[in-house]
């Protein structure tokens, strides 16, 4: 008996959209039946990667015409809620989109409630965890070689709206999906507030997990260097420390661990590799639709990552500890733009 194939449509066909189009098409569990983008040349180029499906200038019209199982969209973070609403109204089974969930907690709460209320599954592109250096680090953590874990840490030279929820997701993953109780944050710099991924130039903070583990997070212009990695965009370090040692991975340069029981280990394998990450990410979408397993990048986790990012900004603005869970409030970027001093 052959496995069920699911139909997919994709909106937004820039670099990430083309990756999705290509990998969905190469997986026999999926059939790409529609593409949508305001740029006809980008749309035509993507169509060549996924079997030349029907093309649409409007995502809503595409959803009505094709009635797909999966709606994937790859847009800037300022365009989230309207597309999620279109997917829910069209009756899709799963919505796949880029991180972060939204640019504000208010919008994230609305998206979260909309998806939960409709029963539509969602995944966000926190797919780095599929790469070999992440998996090797996670294996060392999970086998207990670190002893009692007391600290998880992550830093990146990329800025907040690109990196914050990535880092938050992997911190939670290395800490066994622990729940965050509170955060304290600080931010610096206004230049990136007008970027396509609006952010402070630098954001840092501390996370207190319910299991007693402390998280440390930094991203942006003042974040530490990762001298083992040459290309600045891949200068990302994520790790865990325990009573018996540490384990960490670098997005651009492998992994390493030193523990009392296992000694020194690691390798240079693994980097920022769409092929190693996107292929299993897409495969797990089919398994979740089958009911076999929950996707490792499911929307519930993405919501928790969003909450961490927004909590850090609220702490910056309000100059205090921010307790979880977060409720609605003034949009975080608006509050931050008012609070950050002019240079």
C-alpha positions in Angstrom: 0.0 0.0 0.0 1.5 3.3 -1.1 1.9 6.2 1.4 -0.5 9.1 1.1 0.7 12.1 -0.9 -0.1 15.6 0.2 -0.7 18.7 -2.0 1.3 21.8 -1.3 1.1 25.5 -2.4 3.9 28.0 -1.8 3.7 31.8 -1.6 6.8 34.0 -1.6 9.5 32.7 -3.9 12.7 34.3 -3.0 15.7 32.3 -1.9 13.9 30.4 0.9 10.7 29.9 -1.2 12.8 28.3 -3.9 14.4 25.9 -1.4 10.9 24.9 -0.2 9.7 24.4 -3.8 12.7 22.3 -4.7 12.6 20.0 -1.6 8.9 19.6 -1.4 9.0 18.5 -5.1 11.8 16.0 -4.5 9.9 14.3 -1.7 7.5 11.7 -3.1 5.0 12.4 -0.2 4.2 15.8 -1.7 2.9 17.4 -4.9 3.4 21.1 -5.4 0.2 22.3 -7.1 0.5 26.0 -6.9 2.9 28.9 -6.6 2.3 32.6 -5.9 4.5 35.7 -6.0 4.2 39.3 -7.1 7.5 38.8 -9.1 6.6 36.8 -12.2 10.3 36.0 -13.0 10.9 34.6 -9.5 7.7 32.6 -9.8 8.7 31.1 -13.2 12.2 30.2 -11.9 10.7 28.4 -8.9 8.2 26.6 -11.1 11.1 24.9 -13.0 12.2 23.4 -9.6 8.9 21.8 -8.8 7.2 20.4 -11.8 5.7 23.6 -13.3 2.6 23.8 -11.2 -0.1 26.4 -11.7 1.0 30.0 -11.1 -1.0 32.7 -9.3 -0.4 36.4 -8.5 -2.7 36.2 -5.4 -2.2 33.7 -2.6 -5.9 33.8 -1.7 -6.9 32.9 -5.2 -4.3 30.1 -5.3 -5.7 28.6 -2.1 -9.3 28.7 -3.4 -8.4 27.1 -6.7 -6.1 24.3 -5.4 -7.6 23.5 -2.0 -4.2 22.1 -0.8 -3.2 20.1 2.3 -0.2 22.3 3.1 0.2 26.1 2.7 3.8 27.2 2.8 4.7 30.9 2.7 8.2 32.5 2.8 7.7 36.2 3.5 9.3 38.9 5.7 8.3 38.7 9.3 6.0 41.7 8.9 3.7 39.5 6.8 2.3 36.7 8.9 -1.2 37.0 10.3 -3.1 37.7 7.0 -1.5 34.7 5.3 -2.1 32.4 8.3 -5.8 33.5 8.3 -6.0 32.8 4.5 -4.7 29.3 5.1 -7.1 28.6 8.0 -10.1 29.9 6.0 -9.0 27.6 3.1 -9.1 24.6 5.3 -5.5 23.5 5.0 -4.2 20.8 7.3 -0.8 22.5 8.0 0.8 25.9 7.5 4.6 26.1 7.1 6.3 29.5 7.4 9.6 31.2 8.2 10.6 32.3 11.7 9.9 34.3 13.7 6.2 33.8 14.3 5.5 37.5 14.2 7.0 40.9 15.0 4.9 41.4 18.1 3.4 39.4 20.9 0.0 40.7 20.1 0.1 39.2 16.6 1.7 36.0 17.9 -1.1 35.5 20.4 -3.7 36.0 17.6 -1.9 33.6 15.3 -1.6 31.1 18.1 -5.3 31.3 19.1 -6.3 31.1 15.4 -4.3 27.9 14.8 -5.3 26.2 18.0 -9.0 27.1 17.5 -9.1 25.7 14.0 -6.9 22.6 14.7 -4.5 23.6 11.9 -1.0 22.3 12.4 2.0 24.7 11.9 5.7 24.5 11.6 8.4 27.2 11.6 11.8 27.1 10.0 14.0 26.4 13.0 15.6 23.6 11.0 19.2 24.1 12.1 18.7 21.3 14.7 18.7 18.7 11.9 22.3 19.4 11.0 25.0 16.9 12.2 26.8 19.2 14.6 23.5 20.0 16.4 22.6 16.3 16.6 26.0 15.3 17.9 25.9 18.0 20.6 22.4 16.9 21.5 23.5 13.3 21.8 26.2 14.2 24.3 23.7 16.2 26.3 21.0 13.5 26.3 23.3 10.7 27.4 24.0 12.4 30.7 27.7 13.0 30.1 27.4 16.7 31.2 26.1 15.7 34.7 23.6 18.2 36.0 23.2 20.9 33.4 23.2 24.3 34.9 23.7 26.7 31.9 22.7 26.8 28.3 24.1 29.6 26.1 23.8 31.0 22.6 25.2 34.0 20.7 25.2 35.1 17.1 26.4 38.1 15.1 23.2 38.2 13.1 20.5 40.5 14.5 17.3 39.8 16.5 14.6 39.2 13.9 16.8 36.8 12.0 18.3 35.0 14.9 16.5 35.4 18.3 13.9 32.6 17.8 16.5 30.3 16.3 18.7 30.8 19.4 15.8 30.5 21.8 14.6 27.3 20.1 18.0 25.6 20.4 18.4 26.7 24.0 15.1 25.1 24.9 16.0 22.0 22.9 19.4 21.5 24.6 17.5 22.0 27.9 15.0 19.3 27.2 12.2 21.7 26.1 12.3 23.3 29.5 9.7 26.0 30.3 11.0 29.6 30.8 9.8 31.3 34.0 11.2 34.8 33.4 13.7 36.8 31.4 15.8 39.9 31.8 17.0 41.7 28.7 18.9 44.7 27.4 19.2 46.2 23.9 21.4 48.7 22.1 21.3 50.6 18.8 18.7 51.9 16.4 20.1 51.3 12.9 18.5 47.9 12.3 15.0 49.1 13.4 14.3 50.0 9.7 15.7 46.8 8.3 13.5 44.3 6.5 13.8 42.2 9.7 13.4 45.2 12.2 15.6 44.8 15.3 17.8 46.6 17.7 21.4 46.4 16.7 22.1 44.2 19.7 20.0 42.3 22.1 21.1 40.2 25.1 19.5 38.7 28.2 19.1 35.9 30.7 16.5 33.2 30.8 15.4 31.4 33.9 14.0 27.9 33.2 11.6 26.1 35.6 14.1 23.2 36.0 16.7 25.6 37.5 18.8 26.0 34.3 20.0 29.5 33.4 20.1 30.6 29.8 22.3 33.3 28.3 21.6 34.8 24.9 23.2 37.5 22.7 22.7 38.6 19.2 23.8 41.4 17.0 26.6 44.0 16.7 28.0 43.6 20.2 27.8 39.8 20.3 31.1 37.8 20.9 33.1 36.7 17.9 33.3 33.0 17.0 36.9 32.9 15.8 36.6 29.3 14.6 34.2 30.5 11.9 35.3 32.8 9.0 32.0 33.9 7.5 30.3 36.4 10.0 26.7 35.3 9.2 27.6 31.8 10.5 29.3 33.0 13.6 26.8 31.3 15.9 27.7 29.3 19.1 25.2 27.3 21.0 26.0 25.0 23.9 25.3 23.6 27.4 27.4 23.4 30.6 27.0 20.9 33.4 28.8 19.7 36.5 30.8 17.2 34.4 31.7 19.2 31.3 30.3 21.1 28.3 29.1 20.5 24.8 28.6 23.0 22.0 28.1 23.4 18.3 28.9 26.2 15.8 26.6 26.9 12.9 29.6 27.4 10.6 32.1 25.0 12.0 31.3 21.6 13.7 30.9 20.6 17.3 33.0 19.7 20.4 32.5 18.4 23.9 34.7 17.8 26.9 33.3 15.7 29.7 34.7 13.8 32.7 33.4 10.4 31.5 34.1 10.7 27.7 37.0 13.0 27.5 37.5 15.4 24.5 35.5 14.7 21.4 34.1 16.5 18.3 34.7 17.2 14.7 34.5 20.0 12.0 31.6 18.4 10.3 28.4 20.4 9.8 27.8 23.9 8.6 24.8 26.0 7.4 23.6 23.5 4.9 20.1 23.7 3.4 20.3 20.2 2.0 21.1 18.6 5.3 18.4 20.6 7.1 15.5 21.1 4.7 15.2 17.5 3.5 14.4 16.0 6.9 12.4 19.1 7.9 10.1 18.5 4.9 10.0 14.7 5.5 8.8 15.3 9.1 5.9 17.4 7.8 4.6 14.3 6.1 5.0 12.2 9.2 3.2 14.7 11.3 0.3 14.8 8.8 0.3 11.0 9.0 -0.1 11.2 12.8 3.2 9.4 13.4 5.1 12.1 15.3 4.9 15.8 16.2 7.2 17.9 14.1 10.4 19.0 16.0 9.8 22.6 14.7 6.0 22.7 15.5 4.3 26.0 16.0 3.8 25.5 19.8 7.6 25.6 20.2 7.8 28.6 17.8 5.3 30.4 20.0 7.5 29.8 23.0 10.5 31.1 21.1 8.6 34.2 20.1 7.6 34.8 23.8 11.3 34.7 24.7 12.2 37.3 22.1 9.3 39.6 23.0 10.0 39.2 26.7 13.6 40.4 26.3 12.4 43.5 24.5 9.7 44.2 27.2 12.4 43.8 29.8 14.6 46.3 28.0 11.8 48.9 27.8 10.3 48.4 31.2 13.7 47.9 33.0 12.5 44.9 35.0 12.2 41.1 35.1 9.4 39.9 32.8 7.5 36.9 34.1 5.9 34.3 31.8 3.5 33.7 30.2 3.2 37.0 28.3 -0.1 38.6 27.6 -0.9 41.4 25.0 0.7 44.8 25.3 2.1 47.6 23.3 3.9 46.3 20.2 7.4 45.6 21.3 9.2 47.3 18.4 7.2 50.4 18.8 8.0 50.5 22.5 11.7 49.8 21.8 11.9 52.6 19.2 10.6 55.0 21.8 12.9 53.8 24.5 16.2 53.4 22.7 18.2 56.7 22.7 19.3 58.4 19.6 23.0 57.9 18.8 
